[in-house]
Amino acid sequence: MSETHTGRCGFCAIVGRPNVGKSTLMNRLIGQKLAITSHKPQTTRHSILGVKTRDEGQIIYVDTPGIHKRGDHAMNRYLNRTARSALADVDLILLVVEALRWTDEDQAVLDAVRKLDIPVMLLVNKIDTLAEREALLPYLAELADKHEFTAVIPLSARKGDNIEALETQVLGSLPEGDPCFPEDQLSDRSERFFAAELIREQLTRRYSREIPYSLTVEIEKFEEEGNLYRIDALIWVERQGQKNIIIGAKGEALKEVGTKARLEMEKFFDKKVFLQLWVKVKKSWSSDEGALSRLGYSD
């Protein structure tokens, strides 16, 4: 007797240029914060799986770094490789663009997904920021001519507009199959990974445009004691001046970052957290393929 499946299951990559709201969309779809966010481009540095299990099936979303044309050093190459490699084995691509904007980088992302024999759904994000919604209709018509998209859906990841309709359409586009992950699992990433990302989020949000791209976070200790996590983390920067800025006068700036990160971790892990932070200099780590690999940036 042949096996029958009652639900659907598949992988769905969320792609686009930097800063179009991919991570905000992922968090909205999962219903919990998994991907860190900020207003700065290239905040996302890793592919992250977000698992959404519904009665009708399971969707495995893959949040990706923004595909971009900015610079050609090791970190930029890593981000583009990571985003492009995430497209290899998915069942559906969600191409995210910003309402009323189309740039060379948007075109580069479309050119990349065009080469794949994978259905593409176009998501037009940030419609909540438009003063005149009437301008959206000709823009949507113009986008529809660029590729044979399976659907073109305007939405607001920040406010949740059209999210339920999107998810219903995504689920209907996936193959029939059994779930790949347990019902209560939300991601494939470890708690150490999320701890590092939550620290980096606070640093990215706090500091000027230059510093966030020159820092990374490494978890040195992650221990569980009953309802308490003890976490020691190293913040790596590229220059002594950056270290001084992050620590601040009498260590106050670093203390504030630590407090905010700890509160986010306690919310995320649902446990008390004891967090200690240190800042060290590793010159030009983001331009060094070997240093990137040792710090967890490996394909």
C-alpha positions as CSV (number, residue, x, y, z in Angstrom):
1,M,0.0,0.0,0.0
2,S,1.5,3.4,-1.0
3,E,2.3,6.0,1.6
4,T,0.1,9.1,1.7
5,H,1.0,12.6,2.9
6,T,-1.7,14.8,4.4
7,G,0.4,18.0,4.5
8,R,3.0,20.0,2.7
9,C,6.6,20.6,3.5
10,G,9.4,22.5,1.8
11,F,12.2,25.0,1.9
12,C,11.6,28.7,1.1
13,A,14.5,31.1,0.6
14,I,14.0,34.8,1.5
15,V,16.3,36.8,-0.8
16,G,16.9,40.4,-1.8
17,R,19.4,43.3,-1.7
18,P,20.4,44.6,1.8
19,N,17.9,46.5,3.9
20,V,14.7,45.5,2.2
21,G,13.3,43.9,5.4
22,K,14.1,40.2,4.9
23,S,14.9,39.5,8.5
24,T,11.9,41.5,9.8
25,L,9.8,39.4,7.4
26,M,11.3,36.2,8.7
27,N,10.6,37.1,12.3
28,R,7.0,38.1,11.4
29,L,6.4,34.8,9.6
30,I,7.8,32.7,12.4
31,G,6.0,34.7,15.0
32,Q,9.2,35.1,17.1
33,K,12.5,37.0,16.8
34,L,15.1,34.7,15.2
35,A,17.0,37.1,13.0
36,I,18.6,40.3,14.3
37,T,17.5,43.5,12.7
38,S,18.7,47.1,12.4
39,H,18.4,50.0,10.0
40,K,21.9,49.4,8.7
41,P,22.5,47.4,5.5
42,Q,24.2,44.0,5.8
43,T,23.1,43.3,9.4
44,T,22.4,39.7,8.5
45,R,25.6,37.7,8.0
46,H,24.5,34.1,8.1
47,S,21.7,32.0,6.6
48,I,19.2,31.1,9.3
49,L,16.5,28.5,9.1
50,G,13.1,29.5,10.6
51,V,10.6,26.6,11.0
52,K,6.9,27.3,10.9
53,T,4.7,24.4,11.6
54,R,1.0,24.7,10.8
55,D,-1.9,22.2,10.7
56,E,-1.6,22.1,6.9
57,G,2.1,21.5,6.8
58,Q,5.6,22.9,7.6
59,I,7.4,25.8,5.9
60,I,11.2,26.0,6.4
61,Y,12.1,29.7,5.7
62,V,15.8,30.5,4.9
63,D,16.8,34.1,5.8
64,T,19.8,35.2,3.8
65,P,22.3,38.1,3.8
66,G,21.5,40.8,1.2
67,I,23.1,40.2,-2.2
68,H,25.1,43.3,-2.9
69,K,27.7,45.0,-5.0
70,R,29.5,46.9,-2.2
71,G,33.2,46.2,-2.0
72,D,35.2,43.2,-2.8
73,H,36.9,42.1,0.5
74,A,36.5,38.8,2.2
75,M,33.4,39.6,4.2
76,N,31.5,40.9,1.2
77,R,32.4,37.8,-0.8
78,Y,31.3,35.6,2.1
79,L,27.9,37.3,2.4
80,N,27.2,37.0,-1.3
81,R,28.3,33.3,-1.4
82,T,26.2,32.6,1.6
83,A,23.1,34.2,0.1
84,R,23.6,32.5,-3.3
85,S,24.3,29.0,-1.9
86,A,21.0,29.2,0.1
87,L,19.2,29.1,-3.2
88,A,20.6,25.8,-4.3
89,D,18.1,23.3,-2.7
90,V,14.9,25.3,-2.0
91,D,11.4,24.7,-3.4
92,L,10.4,28.3,-3.6
93,I,12.2,31.7,-3.6
94,L,10.7,34.8,-2.0
95,L,12.3,37.8,-3.7
96,V,11.8,40.9,-1.4
97,V,12.0,44.4,-2.8
98,E,11.1,47.8,-1.4
99,A,7.9,49.5,-2.5
100,L,8.5,52.1,-5.3
101,R,12.2,51.3,-5.4
102,W,14.2,49.3,-7.9
103,T,18.0,49.5,-7.9
104,D,20.9,47.8,-9.7
105,E,21.2,45.5,-6.7
106,D,17.6,44.4,-7.0
107,Q,18.3,43.7,-10.7
108,A,21.4,41.6,-9.7
109,V,19.3,39.5,-7.3
110,L,16.7,38.9,-10.0
111,D,19.4,38.0,-12.5
112,A,20.7,35.4,-10.0
113,V,17.3,33.8,-9.3
114,R,16.4,33.8,-13.0
115,K,19.2,31.3,-13.7
116,L,17.5,28.7,-11.4
117,D,14.6,26.5,-12.3
118,I,12.8,27.4,-9.1
119,P,9.4,29.3,-8.7
120,V,9.9,32.9,-7.6
121,M,7.3,34.9,-5.7
122,L,7.8,38.7,-5.6
123,L,7.1,40.4,-2.3
124,V,6.9,44.2,-2.3
125,N,7.6,45.3,1.3
126,K,7.2,48.5,3.3
127,I,3.9,49.5,1.8
128,D,3.1,51.0,5.2
129,T,5.6,53.8,4.4
130,L,3.8,55.0,1.3
131,A,2.0,58.3,1.4
132,E,0.0,57.6,-1.8
133,R,-1.0,53.9,-2.2
134,E,-2.2,54.7,-5.8
135,A,1.4,54.9,-7.0
136,L,1.8,51.2,-6.1
137,L,-0.4,49.8,-8.9
138,P,1.7,51.0,-11.9
139,Y,4.9,49.9,-9.9
140,L,3.5,46.4,-9.4
141,A,2.5,46.2,-13.1
142,E,6.1,47.2,-14.1
143,L,7.6,44.6,-11.8
144,A,5.3,41.8,-13.1
145,D,6.8,42.4,-16.6
146,K,10.4,41.7,-15.3
147,H,9.9,37.9,-14.7
148,E,7.2,35.2,-14.7
149,F,6.6,35.4,-10.9
150,T,4.2,32.9,-9.4
151,A,2.7,35.8,-7.5
152,V,3.3,39.5,-6.8
153,I,2.3,40.4,-3.2
154,P,2.5,43.8,-1.6
155,L,2.9,43.6,2.2
156,S,4.3,45.2,5.4
157,A,6.6,42.9,7.3
158,R,6.8,45.5,10.1
159,K,3.1,45.8,10.6
160,G,2.0,42.4,9.4
161,D,-0.2,43.5,6.4
162,N,-0.9,40.6,4.0
163,I,1.3,38.2,6.0
164,E,-1.4,35.6,6.4
165,A,-2.3,35.7,2.7
166,L,1.4,35.3,1.8
167,E,1.8,32.3,4.1
168,T,-1.2,30.6,2.7
169,Q,0.1,31.1,-0.8
170,V,3.6,29.8,0.1
171,L,2.2,26.7,1.7
172,G,0.2,26.0,-1.4
173,S,3.3,26.2,-3.5
174,L,5.3,23.6,-1.6
175,P,5.4,19.9,-2.4
176,E,3.4,17.3,-0.4
177,G,5.5,15.7,2.3
178,D,6.1,15.0,6.0
179,P,7.6,17.6,8.3
180,C,11.4,17.8,8.3
181,F,11.6,19.2,11.9
182,P,9.8,18.5,15.2
183,E,6.7,20.6,15.7
184,D,8.3,22.6,18.6
185,Q,11.6,23.3,16.8
186,L,12.0,26.9,15.5
187,S,15.5,26.9,14.0
188,D,18.6,24.8,13.2
189,R,20.9,27.2,15.0
190,S,22.4,26.7,18.5
191,E,21.7,28.8,21.5
192,R,25.4,30.0,21.4
193,F,24.7,31.3,17.9
194,F,21.7,33.3,19.0
195,A,23.6,34.7,22.1
196,A,26.3,36.1,19.8
197,E,23.8,37.5,17.4
198,L,21.8,39.3,20.1
199,I,25.0,41.0,21.4
200,R,25.9,42.0,17.8
201,E,22.4,43.4,17.3
202,Q,22.8,45.8,20.2
203,L,26.3,46.9,18.9
204,T,25.0,47.4,15.4
205,R,22.1,49.5,16.5
206,R,24.2,51.6,18.9
207,Y,27.2,52.6,16.8
208,S,27.9,54.7,13.8
209,R,27.9,53.3,10.2
210,E,31.6,52.2,10.2
211,I,32.0,50.3,13.4
212,P,29.3,47.5,13.0
213,Y,31.0,46.3,9.8
214,S,34.3,46.0,11.7
215,L,33.1,43.9,14.6
216,T,32.0,40.4,15.3
217,V,31.1,38.4,18.5
218,E,32.5,35.1,19.7
219,I,31.0,33.1,22.6
220,E,33.8,31.8,24.8
221,K,31.7,30.2,27.5
222,F,28.0,29.1,27.5
223,E,27.1,27.2,30.7
224,E,23.7,26.2,32.1
225,E,23.1,26.2,35.9
226,G,19.5,25.4,36.6
227,N,17.5,28.3,35.3
228,L,20.6,30.4,34.7
229,Y,22.9,30.8,31.6
230,R,26.4,32.0,32.3
231,I,27.8,33.5,29.0
232,D,31.2,35.0,28.3
233,A,31.6,36.8,25.0
234,L,34.4,38.4,23.1
235,I,33.7,41.4,20.8
236,W,36.4,41.5,18.1
237,V,37.1,44.8,16.4
238,E,39.8,45.8,13.9
239,R,41.4,48.9,15.5
240,Q,42.2,50.1,19.0
241,G,40.1,53.3,18.4
242,Q,37.1,51.1,17.8
243,K,37.7,49.2,21.0
244,N,37.9,52.5,23.0
245,I,34.6,53.7,21.5
246,I,32.8,50.4,22.3
247,I,34.1,50.3,25.9
248,G,33.4,54.0,26.4
249,A,34.3,56.3,29.4
250,K,34.8,54.1,32.5
251,G,33.3,51.2,30.6
252,E,29.8,52.7,30.6
253,A,29.0,52.1,26.9
254,L,30.0,48.4,27.1
255,K,28.0,48.0,30.3
256,E,24.9,49.5,28.5
257,V,25.3,47.2,25.5
258,G,25.7,44.2,27.9
259,T,22.5,45.1,29.8
260,K,20.4,45.4,26.7
261,A,21.8,42.2,25.2
262,R,21.2,40.4,28.5
263,L,17.6,41.5,28.6
264,E,17.0,40.3,25.0
265,M,18.6,37.0,25.8
266,E,16.4,36.5,28.9
267,K,13.4,37.1,26.8
268,F,14.7,34.8,24.0
269,F,15.9,31.9,26.2
270,D,13.3,32.3,28.9
271,K,16.0,32.0,31.5
272,K,18.1,34.3,33.7
273,V,21.4,35.3,32.1
274,F,24.7,36.3,33.6
275,L,26.7,38.0,30.8
276,Q,30.3,39.1,30.7
277,L,31.7,41.0,27.7
278,W,35.3,41.7,26.6
279,V,36.6,43.7,23.6
280,K,39.7,42.7,21.7
281,V,41.5,43.9,18.6
282,K,42.1,41.5,15.6
283,K,43.5,43.7,12.9
284,S,41.7,43.5,9.5
285,W,39.8,40.3,10.5
286,S,37.0,41.0,8.0
287,S,39.4,41.1,5.1
288,D,41.1,37.8,6.0
289,E,39.6,34.6,4.8
290,G,41.4,32.5,7.5
291,A,40.2,34.8,10.3
292,L,36.7,34.8,9.0
293,S,36.6,31.0,9.0
294,R,38.0,30.8,12.6
295,L,35.3,33.3,13.7
296,G,32.5,31.1,12.3
297,Y,32.1,32.6,8.8
298,S,32.5,29.4,6.9
299,D,30.5,28.2,3.9
